[in-house]
Amino acid sequence: MDFIQFPDKSVPYRVFVQNVAAEVVNLLKKDKQDPEYVSQRKAFEIFGRRNVERWRRQGRITPRKRPGKLEYLTADLRLLQRTQQDYSITL
């Protein structure tokens, strides 16, 4: 039996894969109701204004421009929300 070694414990490979699969299914179910695009106002409300502005400034997201509004691809925002960010500050 193969194991995956983590700093705090070993996990059988099969258990690891099953846990990953269960998490993916859970996320897919949660995201199923999301619209393809959300307005900037709604993005600020759901993901936090500072987060959305930071992701845009870093070039991680690009809004789609429509007459009178900016929209963001919801899947991109969800991915960034779930990605661990590196907030190291250099002075």
N, C-alpha and C positions, 0 to 999 in steps of 0.2 A: 504494500500500500504506500502510495506517495503522500508526502506531507509538505505543507508550506510552512516555513519557519517565520514567525513574527517575533519581534523583540520580547514580547511577554508570554508567548506560547506557540505551540505547533498545532496546526489544524490539518486534518486529513483533506487531501485535494478534493475529493468528492463532496465533502461538507462545504468547503469553500465555494465550489462552483454552484452548489444548490442554493447557498445563501445569496450569492451574486444574482443568480437567476430570479430568485424570489424578490429581491430588491428592484430589479429591472421591471418585472411585472407590476409591482406596486407603483413605481414611478409612471409607467405607461398608463395605468388606470387613473392616476391623479391628473395627468396631463391631457387625458382624452377630452375633457371639457373645455380646455383652453382654446380661445380663438386663435387664428393664424397670426394676426397682428393685433397689437394694443396701441392706443393713443399714448402720447407722451405723458399726459396727465394720469392716465390709468397705470402706466409703467411706474411713475413716481409713487403712486398710491400703493401698488403691490410690492415693489422691489426697493423702494426708498429713493428719494430724489438724489441724495449724495452718491448712492451706488450707481444709478443710471448715468449721472453726469460724469462720474469717474470712469466708468466703462467706456463711455463715448470719448472722453478726453484721451484715454489710453488706446483708442482705435479698436477696441474689442467689439463694439457694436456700431452700426451705422443706421441712422433712421431713414425710413422711406418718406420722401416728401410728397404730400398731396396738398391740393389747394386748401390753405388755411390750417393745416395740421401736420404734425410729425407722427409717424408710427414706427413701432419696433416689432421685429419678428419675435413672437413670444417664446419660441423654442430656444433662440439665442439667449434671451434673458434668463430662462430657466437653467440653461447650462451654466451661465456665469454665476447664478445664485447658488448652484450646487458645487461649484469649483472652489476649492480652498484657495484663498487669495494670499499673496505674499505682500505684506504691508510694510516691509522694511523701509525705513526712511534714511536717506543719506543726507548728511548736513555738510 
